[in-house]
Amino acid sequence: MPAEAVEPGPQAQLAPLTLAPNIELPGREEFSPLDTEYTLTEDISAELFAPYGQAVFPCLAGVPLNIYGFTVVDSWRGLPDGHYQNNDGAKKGANMGLLIPGLEEFGVGVQLGGSFGLYDTTGRASVPYNTSGWQQQAFVTGGLFRRATPEIPVAAAIVYDGMLNKNYGEFAESPYLSQMRIQTGYAVDDANEIGFWCALHLSSDTHQLFNRIPIEWQGINQYNLFWHHKFVETAADTWFWLGVPEHSRLNGQGSLGQLILGSSASVPVTDRLVLYGNAAYMMPSASPSAAGSTEDAFYLGFGLAVYPRRNARQHNVRGNPTEPYLPVADNGSFFVDTSRSF
């Protein structure tokens, strides 16, 4: 907490203070690499240091890195859940972005993040041999990104998503699945960005139920157009997307959903804390029926993100150049199909 400002008297001595070079301060001139000695009162120095994370990570003050952690309470279901209920629980995770040395002037960075969640902690209506096992799920997301700038208002990212499961779906199996996500956007102005994102399955997984019945899982390809709107004064953020999944089911019987709807919203409550929510829904292609009830998929999550470097507030759609352009994958950006369900 900053110390209380004290008006210096006639005899007060102002202690010299050394700042790291090349730190750009809002509303002030950029510090020259050659001028590293400055004389500041204690209250002003606390104001300058806080937004750049020195109070939390002094050794990273000059590193082009951004990191945030998150805690989410969420509910979701997909085709692998068959006729059974959705999955309720919570997860924790973190996401990090770092500009690549030598490519900083182009704004190219690497992002890496992950999450771990626990679901169905009170039990599940599933296959008889595993109705009490908690469902565990982890996501890993990593890749390259570039955020838009005033000079080049184009943002892009390509990442690898891995999904690790234990007691997953109606058969409580543990498949590992992966997909690639690609997103590109154009910043129309400070408040609006439009673009396209897609998810393309990479690896599938097959297990033997009761050692004789093969079951396969695979990510669902999806293609979406999005609109990103920033409320410039408050730094609140909204995303809306509309898209379609691939047509054919993994088992060749029928089709997948006919439409995907999604949205996300976040509101900074302090320089470090952000409240946010995500939702996504894949509308089944089947008409309302017993079959149709097994083909819908949805995700709903509400969470809190923590930015240790006190840079949660960004007042334009371009955002912080070091912040990952894509969030860690979840069950709304990683829909899954299966070859067998009941």
ROLUM-667469 format. One record per residue (C-alpha): residue number from 1; residue in one letter; x, y, z. Coordinates in Angstrom, 3 decimals, always signed. Layout:
<atom k="NUM" r="A" xx="X" yy="Y" zz="Z"/>
...
//
This chain:
<atom k="1" r="M" xx="+0.000" yy="+0.000" zz="+0.000"/>
<atom k="2" r="P" xx="+1.440" yy="+3.424" zz="-0.926"/>
<atom k="3" r="A" xx="+2.700" yy="+5.448" zz="+1.982"/>
<atom k="4" r="E" xx="+0.746" yy="+8.567" zz="+2.915"/>
<atom k="5" r="A" xx="+2.044" yy="+11.621" zz="+1.084"/>
<atom k="6" r="V" xx="+3.832" yy="+14.145" zz="+3.304"/>
<atom k="7" r="E" xx="+4.433" yy="+17.737" zz="+2.214"/>
<atom k="8" r="P" xx="+8.206" yy="+18.258" zz="+2.343"/>
<atom k="9" r="G" xx="+9.242" yy="+21.050" zz="+4.678"/>
<atom k="10" r="P" xx="+12.094" yy="+23.484" zz="+4.106"/>
<atom k="11" r="Q" xx="+14.604" yy="+21.010" zz="+5.514"/>
<atom k="12" r="A" xx="+13.168" yy="+17.835" zz="+3.896"/>
<atom k="13" r="Q" xx="+15.590" yy="+15.725" zz="+1.871"/>
<atom k="14" r="L" xx="+14.248" yy="+13.950" zz="-1.212"/>
<atom k="15" r="A" xx="+15.864" yy="+10.542" zz="-1.571"/>
<atom k="16" r="P" xx="+17.180" yy="+9.686" zz="-5.031"/>
<atom k="17" r="L" xx="+15.408" yy="+6.754" zz="-6.647"/>
<atom k="18" r="T" xx="+16.645" yy="+4.574" zz="-9.522"/>
<atom k="19" r="L" xx="+14.142" yy="+3.382" zz="-12.112"/>
<atom k="20" r="A" xx="+14.583" yy="+0.638" zz="-14.680"/>
<atom k="21" r="P" xx="+15.232" yy="+2.162" zz="-18.132"/>
<atom k="22" r="N" xx="+12.776" yy="+2.044" zz="-21.018"/>
<atom k="23" r="I" xx="+9.637" yy="+2.062" zz="-18.845"/>
<atom k="24" r="E" xx="+6.880" yy="+4.000" zz="-20.561"/>
<atom k="25" r="L" xx="+4.685" yy="+5.883" zz="-18.092"/>
<atom k="26" r="P" xx="+1.180" yy="+7.094" zz="-18.985"/>
<atom k="27" r="G" xx="+0.929" yy="+10.846" zz="-19.224"/>
<atom k="28" r="R" xx="+4.679" yy="+11.310" zz="-18.853"/>
<atom k="29" r="E" xx="+7.643" yy="+11.345" zz="-21.212"/>
<atom k="30" r="E" xx="+9.405" yy="+8.046" zz="-21.900"/>
<atom k="31" r="F" xx="+12.483" yy="+7.562" zz="-19.798"/>
<atom k="32" r="S" xx="+15.704" yy="+7.510" zz="-21.769"/>
<atom k="33" r="P" xx="+17.997" yy="+4.484" zz="-21.393"/>
<atom k="34" r="L" xx="+20.806" yy="+6.949" zz="-20.584"/>
<atom k="35" r="D" xx="+18.981" yy="+8.732" zz="-17.786"/>
<atom k="36" r="T" xx="+18.376" yy="+6.339" zz="-14.903"/>
<atom k="37" r="E" xx="+18.579" yy="+8.615" zz="-11.868"/>
<atom k="38" r="Y" xx="+15.436" yy="+10.469" zz="-10.827"/>
<atom k="39" r="T" xx="+14.448" yy="+12.322" zz="-7.675"/>
<atom k="40" r="L" xx="+10.852" yy="+11.596" zz="-6.647"/>
<atom k="41" r="T" xx="+8.802" yy="+11.812" zz="-3.504"/>
<atom k="42" r="E" xx="+7.736" yy="+8.459" zz="-2.059"/>
<atom k="43" r="D" xx="+4.062" yy="+8.834" zz="-2.935"/>
<atom k="44" r="I" xx="+4.781" yy="+9.591" zz="-6.608"/>
<atom k="45" r="S" xx="+7.185" yy="+6.663" zz="-6.904"/>
<atom k="46" r="A" xx="+4.531" yy="+4.286" zz="-5.553"/>
<atom k="47" r="E" xx="+2.067" yy="+5.599" zz="-8.159"/>
<atom k="48" r="L" xx="+4.561" yy="+5.057" zz="-10.983"/>
<atom k="49" r="F" xx="+5.717" yy="+1.605" zz="-9.960"/>
<atom k="50" r="A" xx="+2.300" yy="-0.001" zz="-9.270"/>
<atom k="51" r="P" xx="+0.940" yy="-0.436" zz="-12.826"/>
<atom k="52" r="Y" xx="+4.094" yy="-2.234" zz="-13.974"/>
<atom k="53" r="G" xx="+4.076" yy="-4.955" zz="-11.344"/>
<atom k="54" r="Q" xx="+7.179" yy="-3.919" zz="-9.434"/>
<atom k="55" r="A" xx="+5.370" yy="-4.326" zz="-6.124"/>
<atom k="56" r="V" xx="+4.704" yy="-7.990" zz="-6.994"/>
<atom k="57" r="F" xx="+7.496" yy="-9.019" zz="-9.387"/>
<atom k="58" r="P" xx="+10.351" yy="-6.459" zz="-9.135"/>
<atom k="59" r="C" xx="+12.683" yy="-8.628" zz="-11.218"/>
<atom k="60" r="L" xx="+10.203" yy="-8.676" zz="-14.151"/>
<atom k="61" r="A" xx="+9.614" yy="-4.920" zz="-14.361"/>
<atom k="62" r="G" xx="+11.246" yy="-4.573" zz="-17.787"/>
<atom k="63" r="V" xx="+10.202" yy="-7.973" zz="-19.237"/>
<atom k="64" r="P" xx="+7.505" yy="-7.892" zz="-21.994"/>
<atom k="65" r="L" xx="+5.426" yy="-10.539" zz="-20.207"/>
<atom k="66" r="N" xx="+1.799" yy="-10.697" zz="-19.101"/>
<atom k="67" r="I" xx="+0.238" yy="-13.342" zz="-16.876"/>
<atom k="68" r="Y" xx="-3.132" yy="-13.797" zz="-15.256"/>
<atom k="69" r="G" xx="-4.737" yy="-16.524" zz="-13.171"/>
<atom k="70" r="F" xx="-8.404" yy="-17.480" zz="-13.084"/>
<atom k="71" r="T" xx="-10.948" yy="-19.395" zz="-11.030"/>
<atom k="72" r="V" xx="-14.189" yy="-20.501" zz="-12.695"/>
<atom k="73" r="V" xx="-17.419" yy="-22.166" zz="-11.603"/>
<atom k="74" r="D" xx="-18.829" yy="-23.858" zz="-14.685"/>
<atom k="75" r="S" xx="-21.387" yy="-26.284" zz="-16.074"/>
<atom k="76" r="W" xx="-21.269" yy="-28.095" zz="-19.407"/>
<atom k="77" r="R" xx="-22.395" yy="-31.122" zz="-21.398"/>
<atom k="78" r="G" xx="-21.601" yy="-32.600" zz="-24.775"/>
<atom k="79" r="L" xx="-22.407" yy="-35.492" zz="-27.057"/>
<atom k="80" r="P" xx="-20.242" yy="-37.933" zz="-25.014"/>
<atom k="81" r="D" xx="-22.681" yy="-37.443" zz="-22.088"/>
<atom k="82" r="G" xx="-25.477" yy="-39.140" zz="-24.046"/>
<atom k="83" r="H" xx="-28.820" yy="-39.033" zz="-22.199"/>
<atom k="84" r="Y" xx="-27.139" yy="-38.210" zz="-18.900"/>
<atom k="85" r="Q" xx="-26.957" yy="-34.914" zz="-17.052"/>
<atom k="86" r="N" xx="-24.530" yy="-32.030" zz="-17.449"/>
<atom k="87" r="N" xx="-21.281" yy="-31.748" zz="-15.489"/>
<atom k="88" r="D" xx="-21.022" yy="-29.173" zz="-12.678"/>
<atom k="89" r="G" xx="-17.834" yy="-28.112" zz="-10.898"/>
<atom k="90" r="A" xx="-14.997" yy="-25.615" zz="-10.827"/>
<atom k="91" r="K" xx="-11.528" yy="-25.127" zz="-12.241"/>
<atom k="92" r="K" xx="-8.408" yy="-23.013" zz="-11.765"/>
<atom k="93" r="G" xx="-5.810" yy="-22.017" zz="-14.314"/>
<atom k="94" r="A" xx="-3.410" yy="-19.424" zz="-15.683"/>
<atom k="95" r="N" xx="-2.478" yy="-17.922" zz="-19.050"/>
<atom k="96" r="M" xx="+0.779" yy="-16.198" zz="-19.994"/>
<atom k="97" r="G" xx="+2.009" yy="-14.149" zz="-22.947"/>
<atom k="98" r="L" xx="+5.589" yy="-13.152" zz="-23.756"/>
<atom k="99" r="L" xx="+6.908" yy="-11.174" zz="-26.728"/>
<atom k="100" r="I" xx="+9.580" yy="-13.186" zz="-28.545"/>
<atom k="101" r="P" xx="+13.070" yy="-11.607" zz="-28.364"/>
<atom k="102" r="G" xx="+13.956" yy="-10.197" zz="-31.772"/>
<atom k="103" r="L" xx="+10.314" yy="-10.034" zz="-32.848"/>
<atom k="104" r="E" xx="+9.084" yy="-7.424" zz="-30.354"/>
<atom k="105" r="E" xx="+8.851" yy="-4.709" zz="-33.007"/>
<atom k="106" r="F" xx="+6.420" yy="-6.898" zz="-34.946"/>
<atom k="107" r="G" xx="+4.387" yy="-7.647" zz="-31.801"/>
<atom k="108" r="V" xx="+4.831" yy="-11.421" zz="-32.170"/>
<atom k="109" r="G" xx="+4.584" yy="-13.354" zz="-28.927"/>
<atom k="110" r="V" xx="+4.236" yy="-16.842" zz="-27.528"/>
<atom k="111" r="Q" xx="+1.377" yy="-17.806" zz="-25.228"/>
<atom k="112" r="L" xx="+1.074" yy="-20.754" zz="-22.862"/>
<atom k="113" r="G" xx="-1.672" yy="-21.593" zz="-20.398"/>
<atom k="114" r="G" xx="-3.613" yy="-24.367" zz="-18.761"/>
<atom k="115" r="S" xx="-6.422" yy="-25.250" zz="-16.376"/>
<atom k="116" r="F" xx="-7.523" yy="-28.111" zz="-14.122"/>
<atom k="117" r="G" xx="-11.114" yy="-28.796" zz="-13.068"/>
<atom k="118" r="L" xx="-13.118" yy="-31.170" zz="-10.881"/>
<atom k="119" r="Y" xx="-16.717" yy="-32.099" zz="-11.732"/>
<atom k="120" r="D" xx="-19.559" yy="-34.338" zz="-10.533"/>
<atom k="121" r="T" xx="-18.222" yy="-34.323" zz="-6.975"/>
<atom k="122" r="T" xx="-21.528" yy="-35.620" zz="-5.572"/>
<atom k="123" r="G" xx="-21.681" yy="-38.551" zz="-7.976"/>
<atom k="124" r="R" xx="-23.082" yy="-39.136" zz="-11.446"/>
<atom k="125" r="A" xx="-25.778" yy="-41.091" zz="-13.247"/>
<atom k="126" r="S" xx="-23.462" yy="-43.049" zz="-15.514"/>
<atom k="127" r="V" xx="-22.449" yy="-46.588" zz="-16.308"/>
<atom k="128" r="P" xx="-22.977" yy="-48.779" zz="-13.217"/>
<atom k="129" r="Y" xx="-19.333" yy="-49.450" zz="-12.449"/>
<atom k="130" r="N" xx="-18.300" yy="-45.824" zz="-11.848"/>
<atom k="131" r="T" xx="-21.069" yy="-43.642" zz="-10.447"/>
<atom k="132" r="S" xx="-19.020" yy="-42.098" zz="-7.608"/>
<atom k="133" r="G" xx="-15.720" yy="-41.197" zz="-9.307"/>
<atom k="134" r="W" xx="-15.080" yy="-37.473" zz="-9.706"/>
<atom k="135" r="Q" xx="-14.584" yy="-36.286" zz="-13.252"/>
<atom k="136" r="Q" xx="-11.198" yy="-34.607" zz="-13.701"/>
<atom k="137" r="Q" xx="-10.282" yy="-32.516" zz="-16.711"/>
<atom k="138" r="A" xx="-7.252" yy="-30.461" zz="-17.754"/>
<atom k="139" r="F" xx="-6.678" yy="-28.191" zz="-20.746"/>
<atom k="140" r="V" xx="-3.335" yy="-27.029" zz="-22.153"/>
<atom k="141" r="T" xx="-3.132" yy="-24.205" zz="-24.718"/>
<atom k="142" r="G" xx="+0.058" yy="-22.955" zz="-26.376"/>
<atom k="143" r="G" xx="+1.042" yy="-21.163" zz="-29.552"/>
<atom k="144" r="L" xx="+1.880" yy="-17.874" zz="-31.263"/>
<atom k="145" r="F" xx="-0.043" yy="-14.611" zz="-31.315"/>
<atom k="146" r="R" xx="+0.078" yy="-11.006" zz="-32.426"/>
<atom k="147" r="R" xx="-2.246" yy="-8.278" zz="-31.173"/>
<atom k="148" r="A" xx="-3.427" yy="-5.398" zz="-33.324"/>
<atom k="149" r="T" xx="-1.628" yy="-2.054" zz="-33.154"/>
<atom k="150" r="P" xx="-2.682" yy="+1.433" zz="-34.333"/>
<atom k="151" r="E" xx="-0.288" yy="+1.067" zz="-37.295"/>
<atom k="152" r="I" xx="-1.333" yy="-2.499" zz="-38.239"/>
<atom k="153" r="P" xx="-4.852" yy="-3.143" zz="-36.853"/>
<atom k="154" r="V" xx="-4.747" yy="-6.892" zz="-37.531"/>
<atom k="155" r="A" xx="-4.537" yy="-9.484" zz="-34.752"/>
<atom k="156" r="A" xx="-3.933" yy="-13.211" zz="-35.181"/>
<atom k="157" r="A" xx="-3.175" yy="-16.358" zz="-33.201"/>
<atom k="158" r="I" xx="-2.644" yy="-20.048" zz="-33.810"/>
<atom k="159" r="V" xx="-2.575" yy="-22.428" zz="-30.841"/>
<atom k="160" r="Y" xx="-2.569" yy="-26.107" zz="-29.955"/>
<atom k="161" r="D" xx="-5.217" yy="-27.246" zz="-27.453"/>
<atom k="162" r="G" xx="-4.873" yy="-30.472" zz="-25.501"/>
<atom k="163" r="M" xx="-7.712" yy="-31.983" zz="-23.436"/>
<atom k="164" r="L" xx="-6.875" yy="-34.570" zz="-20.750"/>
<atom k="165" r="N" xx="-9.729" yy="-36.439" zz="-19.071"/>
<atom k="166" r="K" xx="-10.491" yy="-38.891" zz="-16.308"/>
<atom k="167" r="N" xx="-13.997" yy="-40.358" zz="-15.837"/>
<atom k="168" r="Y" xx="-15.202" yy="-38.480" zz="-18.932"/>
<atom k="169" r="G" xx="-18.650" yy="-38.830" zz="-20.456"/>
<atom k="170" r="E" xx="-21.342" yy="-41.426" zz="-19.848"/>
<atom k="171" r="F" xx="-18.813" yy="-44.293" zz="-19.883"/>
<atom k="172" r="A" xx="-16.392" yy="-42.593" zz="-17.453"/>
<atom k="173" r="E" xx="-13.356" yy="-43.155" zz="-19.695"/>
<atom k="174" r="S" xx="-10.106" yy="-41.140" zz="-19.931"/>
<atom k="175" r="P" xx="-9.453" yy="-40.026" zz="-23.528"/>
<atom k="176" r="Y" xx="-6.803" yy="-37.522" zz="-24.609"/>
<atom k="177" r="L" xx="-7.875" yy="-35.230" zz="-27.451"/>
<atom k="178" r="S" xx="-6.291" yy="-32.311" zz="-29.275"/>
<atom k="179" r="Q" xx="-7.253" yy="-29.584" zz="-31.714"/>
<atom k="180" r="M" xx="-5.826" yy="-26.490" zz="-33.394"/>
<atom k="181" r="R" xx="-7.469" yy="-23.086" zz="-32.941"/>
<atom k="182" r="I" xx="-6.931" yy="-20.176" zz="-35.326"/>
<atom k="183" r="Q" xx="-8.238" yy="-16.652" zz="-34.864"/>
<atom k="184" r="T" xx="-7.766" yy="-13.427" zz="-36.784"/>
<atom k="185" r="G" xx="-9.395" yy="-10.063" zz="-36.206"/>
<atom k="186" r="Y" xx="-9.440" yy="-6.518" zz="-37.574"/>
<atom k="187" r="A" xx="-9.697" yy="-3.545" zz="-35.181"/>
<atom k="188" r="V" xx="-12.189" yy="-1.239" zz="-36.891"/>
<atom k="189" r="D" xx="-11.674" yy="+1.405" zz="-34.201"/>
<atom k="190" r="D" xx="-10.872" yy="+1.597" zz="-30.487"/>
<atom k="191" r="A" xx="-14.222" yy="+0.055" zz="-29.567"/>
<atom k="192" r="N" xx="-14.869" yy="-2.601" zz="-32.216"/>
<atom k="193" r="E" xx="-13.114" yy="-5.605" zz="-33.733"/>
<atom k="194" r="I" xx="-14.519" yy="-8.110" zz="-36.210"/>
<atom k="195" r="G" xx="-13.015" yy="-11.401" zz="-37.255"/>
<atom k="196" r="F" xx="-13.076" yy="-15.171" zz="-37.661"/>
<atom k="197" r="W" xx="-12.030" yy="-18.123" zz="-35.522"/>
<atom k="198" r="C" xx="-12.113" yy="-21.851" zz="-36.024"/>
<atom k="199" r="A" xx="-11.236" yy="-25.074" zz="-34.220"/>
<atom k="200" r="L" xx="-9.899" yy="-28.066" zz="-36.185"/>
<atom k="201" r="H" xx="-9.529" yy="-31.494" zz="-34.598"/>
<atom k="202" r="L" xx="-6.067" yy="-33.073" zz="-34.569"/>
<atom k="203" r="S" xx="-5.957" yy="-36.303" zz="-32.562"/>
<atom k="204" r="S" xx="-8.781" yy="-38.653" zz="-31.578"/>
<atom k="205" r="D" xx="-8.769" yy="-41.452" zz="-28.998"/>
<atom k="206" r="T" xx="-10.307" yy="-44.930" zz="-28.836"/>
<atom k="207" r="H" xx="-10.943" yy="-47.096" zz="-25.757"/>
<atom k="208" r="Q" xx="-12.486" yy="-50.539" zz="-25.326"/>
<atom k="209" r="L" xx="-15.583" yy="-50.573" zz="-23.140"/>
<atom k="210" r="F" xx="-15.774" yy="-53.840" zz="-21.161"/>
<atom k="211" r="N" xx="-12.668" yy="-54.836" zz="-23.179"/>
<atom k="212" r="R" xx="-14.752" yy="-55.536" zz="-26.295"/>
<atom k="213" r="I" xx="-16.783" yy="-52.489" zz="-27.395"/>
<atom k="214" r="P" xx="-14.730" yy="-49.762" zz="-29.137"/>
<atom k="215" r="I" xx="-15.613" yy="-46.147" zz="-28.365"/>
<atom k="216" r="E" xx="-13.961" yy="-43.231" zz="-30.160"/>
<atom k="217" r="W" xx="-13.873" yy="-39.507" zz="-29.295"/>
<atom k="218" r="Q" xx="-12.827" yy="-36.602" zz="-31.485"/>
<atom k="219" r="G" xx="-12.996" yy="-32.815" zz="-31.377"/>
<atom k="220" r="I" xx="-15.662" yy="-31.154" zz="-33.508"/>
<atom k="221" r="N" xx="-14.510" yy="-28.761" zz="-36.217"/>
<atom k="222" r="Q" xx="-16.251" yy="-25.397" zz="-35.888"/>
<atom k="223" r="Y" xx="-16.136" yy="-22.155" zz="-37.873"/>
<atom k="224" r="N" xx="-17.256" yy="-18.838" zz="-36.372"/>
<atom k="225" r="L" xx="-17.551" yy="-15.130" zz="-37.175"/>
<atom k="226" r="F" xx="-17.158" yy="-12.802" zz="-34.173"/>
<atom k="227" r="W" xx="-17.715" yy="-9.216" zz="-33.045"/>
<atom k="228" r="H" xx="-15.621" yy="-7.871" zz="-30.187"/>
<atom k="229" r="H" xx="-16.825" yy="-4.668" zz="-28.501"/>
<atom k="230" r="K" xx="-14.962" yy="-2.636" zz="-25.877"/>
<atom k="231" r="F" xx="-16.692" yy="-0.127" zz="-23.620"/>
<atom k="232" r="V" xx="-13.819" yy="+2.324" zz="-23.779"/>
<atom k="233" r="E" xx="-14.485" yy="+4.363" zz="-20.637"/>
<atom k="234" r="T" xx="-15.094" yy="+1.445" zz="-18.259"/>
<atom k="235" r="A" xx="-12.811" yy="-1.114" zz="-20.013"/>
<atom k="236" r="A" xx="-15.669" yy="-3.653" zz="-19.965"/>
<atom k="237" r="D" xx="-15.369" yy="-6.187" zz="-22.780"/>
<atom k="238" r="T" xx="-17.873" yy="-8.262" zz="-24.790"/>
<atom k="239" r="W" xx="-17.502" yy="-10.922" zz="-27.488"/>
<atom k="240" r="F" xx="-20.263" yy="-12.480" zz="-29.607"/>
<atom k="241" r="W" xx="-19.807" yy="-15.242" zz="-32.170"/>
<atom k="242" r="L" xx="-22.002" yy="-17.173" zz="-34.576"/>
<atom k="243" r="G" xx="-20.910" yy="-20.248" zz="-36.479"/>
<atom k="244" r="V" xx="-21.468" yy="-23.773" zz="-37.711"/>
<atom k="245" r="P" xx="-19.942" yy="-27.145" zz="-36.786"/>
<atom k="246" r="E" xx="-18.817" yy="-29.782" zz="-39.247"/>
<atom k="247" r="H" xx="-21.698" yy="-31.729" zz="-40.746"/>
<atom k="248" r="S" xx="-21.130" yy="-35.478" zz="-40.272"/>
<atom k="249" r="R" xx="-21.130" yy="-37.458" zz="-37.028"/>
<atom k="250" r="L" xx="-18.025" yy="-39.472" zz="-36.137"/>
<atom k="251" r="N" xx="-19.966" yy="-42.738" zz="-36.457"/>
<atom k="252" r="G" xx="-21.454" yy="-41.719" zz="-39.822"/>
<atom k="253" r="Q" xx="-24.992" yy="-41.813" zz="-38.430"/>
<atom k="254" r="G" xx="-26.722" yy="-38.495" zz="-38.946"/>
<atom k="255" r="S" xx="-25.349" yy="-34.981" zz="-38.637"/>
<atom k="256" r="L" xx="-23.944" yy="-32.775" zz="-35.916"/>
<atom k="257" r="G" xx="-25.406" yy="-29.468" zz="-34.729"/>
<atom k="258" r="Q" xx="-26.715" yy="-26.904" zz="-37.190"/>
<atom k="259" r="L" xx="-25.655" yy="-23.700" zz="-35.402"/>
<atom k="260" r="I" xx="-23.203" yy="-22.452" zz="-32.770"/>
<atom k="261" r="L" xx="-23.887" yy="-19.403" zz="-30.609"/>
<atom k="262" r="G" xx="-21.407" yy="-17.956" zz="-28.125"/>
<atom k="263" r="S" xx="-20.677" yy="-14.910" zz="-25.988"/>
<atom k="264" r="S" xx="-18.211" yy="-13.680" zz="-23.406"/>
<atom k="265" r="A" xx="-18.187" yy="-10.604" zz="-21.154"/>
<atom k="266" r="S" xx="-15.708" yy="-9.215" zz="-18.638"/>
<atom k="267" r="V" xx="-15.679" yy="-6.223" zz="-16.288"/>
<atom k="268" r="P" xx="-12.561" yy="-5.008" zz="-14.430"/>
<atom k="269" r="V" xx="-13.435" yy="-4.190" zz="-10.827"/>
<atom k="270" r="T" xx="-9.905" yy="-3.081" zz="-9.910"/>
<atom k="271" r="D" xx="-6.551" yy="-2.870" zz="-11.693"/>
<atom k="272" r="R" xx="-5.946" yy="-6.494" zz="-10.654"/>
<atom k="273" r="L" xx="-9.379" yy="-8.176" zz="-10.601"/>
<atom k="274" r="V" xx="-11.756" yy="-8.961" zz="-13.477"/>
<atom k="275" r="L" xx="-15.183" yy="-10.594" zz="-13.270"/>
<atom k="276" r="Y" xx="-16.149" yy="-12.520" zz="-16.409"/>
<atom k="277" r="G" xx="-18.553" yy="-15.029" zz="-17.888"/>
<atom k="278" r="N" xx="-18.538" yy="-17.313" zz="-20.959"/>
<atom k="279" r="A" xx="-21.337" yy="-19.171" zz="-22.713"/>
<atom k="280" r="A" xx="-21.531" yy="-21.337" zz="-25.837"/>
<atom k="281" r="Y" xx="-24.276" yy="-23.531" zz="-27.295"/>
<atom k="282" r="M" xx="-24.335" yy="-25.975" zz="-30.207"/>
<atom k="283" r="M" xx="-27.912" yy="-26.393" zz="-31.448"/>
<atom k="284" r="P" xx="-28.659" yy="-29.980" zz="-32.550"/>
<atom k="285" r="S" xx="-29.707" yy="-30.656" zz="-36.128"/>
<atom k="286" r="A" xx="-32.296" yy="-33.213" zz="-34.980"/>
<atom k="287" r="S" xx="-35.825" yy="-32.059" zz="-34.224"/>
<atom k="288" r="P" xx="-36.995" yy="-32.185" zz="-30.573"/>
<atom k="289" r="S" xx="-36.898" yy="-35.887" zz="-29.723"/>
<atom k="290" r="A" xx="-35.073" yy="-38.491" zz="-27.688"/>
<atom k="291" r="A" xx="-32.280" yy="-38.464" zz="-30.282"/>
<atom k="292" r="G" xx="-32.127" yy="-34.664" zz="-30.303"/>
<atom k="293" r="S" xx="-31.690" yy="-34.588" zz="-26.517"/>
<atom k="294" r="T" xx="-28.356" yy="-36.389" zz="-26.881"/>
<atom k="295" r="E" xx="-26.941" yy="-34.085" zz="-29.569"/>
<atom k="296" r="D" xx="-26.888" yy="-30.664" zz="-27.947"/>
<atom k="297" r="A" xx="-23.790" yy="-29.267" zz="-26.286"/>
<atom k="298" r="F" xx="-23.330" yy="-26.208" zz="-24.090"/>
<atom k="299" r="Y" xx="-20.874" yy="-24.459" zz="-21.798"/>
<atom k="300" r="L" xx="-21.566" yy="-21.866" zz="-19.091"/>
<atom k="301" r="G" xx="-18.915" yy="-20.440" zz="-16.777"/>
<atom k="302" r="F" xx="-18.514" yy="-17.520" zz="-14.365"/>
<atom k="303" r="G" xx="-15.134" yy="-16.606" zz="-12.961"/>
<atom k="304" r="L" xx="-12.621" yy="-14.207" zz="-11.484"/>
<atom k="305" r="A" xx="-9.291" yy="-13.373" zz="-13.164"/>
<atom k="306" r="V" xx="-6.322" yy="-11.935" zz="-11.278"/>
<atom k="307" r="Y" xx="-3.661" yy="-9.782" zz="-12.983"/>
<atom k="308" r="P" xx="-0.629" yy="-9.545" zz="-10.645"/>
<atom k="309" r="R" xx="+0.948" yy="-6.724" zz="-12.669"/>
<atom k="310" r="R" xx="-2.105" yy="-4.493" zz="-12.186"/>
<atom k="311" r="N" xx="-2.844" yy="-4.117" zz="-15.910"/>
<atom k="312" r="A" xx="-6.374" yy="-5.550" zz="-15.993"/>
<atom k="313" r="R" xx="-7.880" yy="-2.354" zz="-17.422"/>
<atom k="314" r="Q" xx="-7.393" yy="-1.965" zz="-21.183"/>
<atom k="315" r="H" xx="-9.387" yy="+0.803" zz="-22.863"/>
<atom k="316" r="N" xx="-9.369" yy="-0.362" zz="-26.499"/>
<atom k="317" r="V" xx="-9.945" yy="-3.601" zz="-28.400"/>
<atom k="318" r="R" xx="-6.254" yy="-3.909" zz="-29.250"/>
<atom k="319" r="G" xx="-5.460" yy="-4.573" zz="-25.594"/>
<atom k="320" r="N" xx="-2.072" yy="-5.114" zz="-24.016"/>
<atom k="321" r="P" xx="+0.437" yy="-6.266" zz="-26.682"/>
<atom k="322" r="T" xx="+1.828" yy="-8.897" zz="-24.289"/>
<atom k="323" r="E" xx="-1.519" yy="-10.407" zz="-23.229"/>
<atom k="324" r="P" xx="-2.444" yy="-13.724" zz="-24.927"/>
<atom k="325" r="Y" xx="-4.890" yy="-13.163" zz="-27.775"/>
<atom k="326" r="L" xx="-6.672" yy="-16.471" zz="-27.143"/>
<atom k="327" r="P" xx="-7.914" yy="-17.769" zz="-23.781"/>
<atom k="328" r="V" xx="-7.164" yy="-21.252" zz="-22.492"/>
<atom k="329" r="A" xx="-9.484" yy="-23.773" zz="-24.167"/>
<atom k="330" r="D" xx="-12.656" yy="-24.899" zz="-22.419"/>
<atom k="331" r="N" xx="-15.677" yy="-27.058" zz="-23.207"/>
<atom k="332" r="G" xx="-17.207" yy="-24.212" zz="-25.214"/>
<atom k="333" r="S" xx="-14.280" yy="-23.802" zz="-27.610"/>
<atom k="334" r="F" xx="-13.541" yy="-27.554" zz="-27.654"/>
<atom k="335" r="F" xx="-16.764" yy="-29.449" zz="-28.471"/>
<atom k="336" r="V" xx="-16.395" yy="-33.251" zz="-28.712"/>
<atom k="337" r="D" xx="-18.153" yy="-35.944" zz="-30.765"/>
<atom k="338" r="T" xx="-18.279" yy="-39.664" zz="-29.971"/>
<atom k="339" r="S" xx="-18.916" yy="-42.836" zz="-31.952"/>
<atom k="340" r="R" xx="-21.290" yy="-44.302" zz="-29.347"/>
<atom k="341" r="S" xx="-23.782" yy="-42.953" zz="-26.831"/>
<atom k="342" r="F" xx="-27.039" yy="-44.091" zz="-25.207"/>
//
